[in-house]
Amino acid sequence: MDRDAFAEAVAWTARALPARHAVPVLAGMRMEVSADGDSLHLSGFDYEVSTRASVEVLSEEPGALLVPGRLLAEIVNNLPSGTVYIDTDGPKVLISAGAAKFTLITMPLEDYPSLPGMPGKIGSVPADAFTTAVRQVAPAASRDDTLPMLTGAYLDFSGDTLKVVATDRYRIAVRELWWRPEDPGIDVAALVPARTLANTVRGLINQSNVDIALSTVPLGEGVSLSPGEGMIGFENGERRTTTRLIDSDFIKYATWFPTEFSGRAEVAVSPLVEAIKRVALVADRNTPLRLAFTEGEVVLEAGSGDDAQAVEAIEVGYQGDPIRVAFRPDYLVDGLGAVESDTAYLNFTEPIKPAVFTDVPSKEGEEPTFRYLVQPLRVT
């Protein structure tokens, strides 16, 4: 097989392999040559997430085996370019490319669990747009596993509109995009582990579509699903992944967004992000970075008293009463970094109430495609 195609397929499949495993066999990657001998199917499964990818091969005979998955991924990623050869010799697997040769010991295939099947397809979405949406939203999800609901990305399917949402209680990211549903009257919600979703979009093929499959329960017209029921699947070319949904309700995020603002700033994203990173050098992770907005300027400050201090001013377009507000620097960088355009729009209400970042100016009755709400920090 071709080394590059093999490496991509192995890397995609390895995303489902657990870093730590109570059952050793789950660290394995299943390799199966099709009956016609022209495809090699790779699969991984940890009882929560499953992945499968295929690659074209020339094979003398069909067969299946199980090998240590992460070790295989490391080996294949470091093989020289060209053709990769795989041979079996009893319990051993021989992998060679160019002058490099590796021998792996197989794992007991009979102990490996069967992969779950794909649920029913509910629609498809352009891979590029979906990848962008997940990358914009996923950083806002919590990493605290003690609150599973906050570790998820909420997929809200309504007609031909898909909203991707995530929050960690201190910020909320929302991205709206178009998708093509199988049922125009669909009304579906699914809470997907954000980490799994982020890993899934990393391997999607550009300028293609992603088929979305979901365990659903018909309720009258259209389709309805509570976030804790079933499983979701994503299929893109020869790559497929499934994951269990998080069994929890999501917050009523729409009510958190202010509808009126007292101040608005139009800022160039790159200069502001660079200034934030410089000024934040003197601030600890949870130490606020203060921003003072006045007409034509924002002054960034961090540190105080006997500690190290930093101050920097940059030009911005600002309308409204002067405002002094403080945020965690990493929350600012995440929000600004998620804006696709060179310009971001920062909307303020009061110094201690949520601010909203958007990719286009907010207009009455219209919601921007991307919104990032962030809660300021109190400062004396």
N, C-alpha and C positions, 0 to 999 in steps of 0.2 A: 504494500500500500504506500501511498504518498505520505512522507513524514509530516508535512504541514497540516494536511487534512486530518491525519491521525491525531496529531497533537491538539488541534482544536476540539475534536470530538472527545478526547480523553479529558481535557480541561473542563469542558461543559459538564460531563458526567461526574467528575470528581467533586463538583460543588455540593452534591448531596451527601458526601461521605462525612461522617462525624469526626471531629478532631479527637474526641474522647468517646469510647464506646464500651458499654457494659457487656455487649455480645461481640466477641472478636470477629465473627463472620461478617458483621455489618461494615467492617473496614475494607471489605473486598469489593472489587469491581468485576461484574460478570461480563464475559466476552463470549459472544456466540456468532459463529459463521452461519449464514443462511443456507437453506437446503440447496439453492442454486449456486452457492459458492461465490457470489459477486458482492456480498454485503457483510460487514462485520458490525454487529449490534453491541453497544456498550451500555451498561446500566448500573445504577447505584441506588440504594434504598436504605433508609434508617428508621422506617415505620412512620415517619412524619412526612418526609420529602422524598420523592423519587425523581430520577433523571434518566433520560435515555437519549442516545445519539447513535447515528449510523455513519459509516464511511465505506466507500467503494474499495473492494479488494479483489485480488485474484487468488483463489484458494483451490487446493486439490480435493478437499473434503470438508463437509460440515462438521460442527462440533461445538462444545461449550466448555468453559472452565472459569475458575474464579481466582483472581490474583490480588495481592495487596494494592489497593487503589491509589493511595497517595504516593506510594513508592513508584508505581507505574507512571503516574503523572510527572513526577520529577525526572524519571529516566527519559521519557519520550520528549519532554521539553528541552532536554539537553542533547538529544541525538543530532548528528549532522544532517544537513539537508539531503534529499534524495529519496531512495526507496528503503522502506523498513520491512524486514523479514521476521516472521514469527513462526517458530516450530515448537512442537511438543515432544518431550522425551520422558515418558512415564509421568511422574509427579512434577517434572520440571518444564518450564517455559523458557525458550531461548529467543531473545530479542536481539537483532543485529541491524546495524546501518553503517555503511562504510566500514571503517576499521573498528568501530565500537561494538562490543558484544556484552550482553547481560544475561544472567540466568536467575530466574525467579522460581520459588517453590509455590505450587498451587495450594489453594485453600479448599476445604470440603464443600463442593458445589451442592451436595444434597442437603446441607444445612441452611442454604441461602433462601430467604423468603421470596415468594412470588410478588412481582410488582403489581400495584393496583392498576386497574384499567382506567381509561380516561372517562370522565363524566360526559354528559351531553353538551355539544357545542351550542353556545348562546350567541356567538357573533365573532367578529374579527376587528382588529385595530391596526393601523399602520405601525410597523415596528419602530421607526424613527421617532414618531410622536410619542408612542408609549414609553420608549426608553427615556426620552427627555422628561416626560411627566414624572416618572418614578424617581429619576435622579434629582429633580427639583424638590420632591416631597419627602423622600425617605429620610434625609438627615434630621427632619423634625420629629421622627419617631423616637420613643424612649428606648434606652438600652437596659432599663431596670426590669428584669424578668419577674419580679414580685408583683408587677401590675401588667399582666399579659395584654389587656386591652390596649394599653398605650404603646406596646411594641409592634402593633399592627399598622398596616396601610389599609385604609378603608376605600374599597372600590364601590362606587355608587353608580349603577347603570340605570338610566332613565331615558327611554326612547333611544334616540341616536346620540345622546350625551353621556359621556363617562367622566366622573369626577374621581380623582385620586387625592386622598386626604390623610394626613398624619399629624399627631400631636404628642407632646410630652408634658402637657399641662401648662407650660410656660410660653409655648408658641404653637401655632397651627399653620400648616402649609396646605394649600388647596390648588390643584391644577385641573382645569376643565379642558376636555378635548372631544373631538368627534370620533365616533366609531360606528360600525355597521352591525346592527343587531339582527339575529335570525327572526325575532318577533318584534315588529315595530312598537308594540305596546308593552314591552318588557319593563319591569320595575323590580330591580334586584339590588341587594346589598351584600357584600362579602368582606369580611375582615381577614386579611392575609398577613402572615408574618412579614414585616417590612424587610428584614434581613434576607429572607428567601426571595422576595420579589426583586430586591436590588441585585442579588446574584443572578437571577434569571435574565434580567434585561442586559446584563453585561455580555452575554453570548449571542444576542439576537442578530440576525442577518439584516444588514441595512437594505433599504428600499424593497422591503417585503412586508407581508402581513403576519400578524400573530393571531391564531385562532384561540379563543378563550372558551373553556368548557367549565361548567359549574353544576354541582348537584343542586337541583331545584325542586320545589314543591309547587305545583300549579294551584293557584287560588283564584278561581273565577277568570276574568279576562286578564290577559298578560301572564306574567310569572312573578312570584314573590318568594323571597328566601330570607330567613332570619340569619344573622351573621354566624351563628354557631353550628349551622347544619352543614355537614358534608365536606366536600373537597372541591378545590379549584385546579384546573389544568391549563397549561399554556403550550401550544404547539407551533413551531416555526421551522418550516422545512423538515429536515430529518431530526430535529431536536425537540424533545418533549420533556416537560416537568410537571409534577403534580405536588400538591401540599394540602395538608389538613387546614381547615379554617380555624381561627381563634374563636373559642366558644364564649363570646362576650358581646354585649351591646356596645356600640360606639357612642361617643358624646354627641349632643345636638350642636354640632360645631357652627352652624350657620348663625345662631343667635349670638355668638361671641363677637362677630364682626361689627364694628361701629358703622352707622349709616351717615353720620355727619362728622365733619372735621373742622378744627379751628386753625390748622396750619398745614401747608403742603410744601414739600421740597422736591425739586427736580435736580438730580445729581448724576454726574458721570460715574458709573460703577467702578471702573478700574482705579481711578485716582482715590476714591473714597476708601476702597478696600485696602489699597496700599497704605494709606494714612492710618487706618484702623490698626493694621498689623504692626506698624512702627510704634504708634503710641501705646499699644497693648503690651509692648515688650517690658514695660515696668509694672504691669498689672498681673496679679495671680488669676487663675482660671475663673474664680467666682467674684473677682473684684470688678466693680462696674467701670465702664468707660463712659465718660460724660461728654455729651454733645450739646453745644449751645447754638441754636439756629437764630440768625437775624437776617435781615434783608441782604442777599448777595453773599452770605458767608456762613460757614459752620466751623466752630472751634472745637477741637477734640482735646480732651484732657484725661490723664490717668495718674494715679499716685497722689499722695498728699502728705503734709506734715514732714516728719523726718525721713519718710520713704523716698525712693527714687520717683521722679516726676517727669512727665512728658506733655508737651503742648504742641499742637499743629493746627493751622487754619487753612482751609481750602475754599474755593469759590463754589457756590451753589445758587440755584434759583429758588428763592423762598418767598412765599406769600402767607401772611397771617401775623398774629402777635408773636413776638419773640418767645421762644420756648427753650427750656433747659431740661434735658432728659438723659437718663443713664441706662445702659444695656450691658449684658454680658458680651464681650468682644466676639466670642465664637458664634453667638446667635446672630450678631450683625453680619459676620462674614458669610455664614450659611445662607441667610436670607438674600443678601446682595448677590452672592455667587449663583443663586438659583434663577436670577433674572436673565432671560435670554438676550435681551437687547443691551446696547451700550449705556442706556439711560434707565435709571430706576426712579420711581416716584414714592416718596415717603410721606405718609399721611398721619397727622397727629391730632389728638383730642386734648388730653391733659398730661402733665408730666408723669403721673402715676397710673394712667390708663393706657390700654393697648394701642400700639401704633400698627399701621398696616403698610407693608411694602407691596407695590404692584409693578407690572411690566409696562403698563400703559396708564395714562391719566384716568382717574376714577370719574365716571359720569353718572349722573342721577338715573336710576333705572337700569343701569348696565353693570355687569360684573366683569372685571378683567379676567383673562384666561388663567392668570397666576396671581394668587394672593398669599401673603405671608404675614400673619399676625404675630407680634412679639410683645410680651409683657415687660415694661420697664422695671428697673430696680429702684427701690427707695434709697435716696442719699440725703445726708444732712447738709 
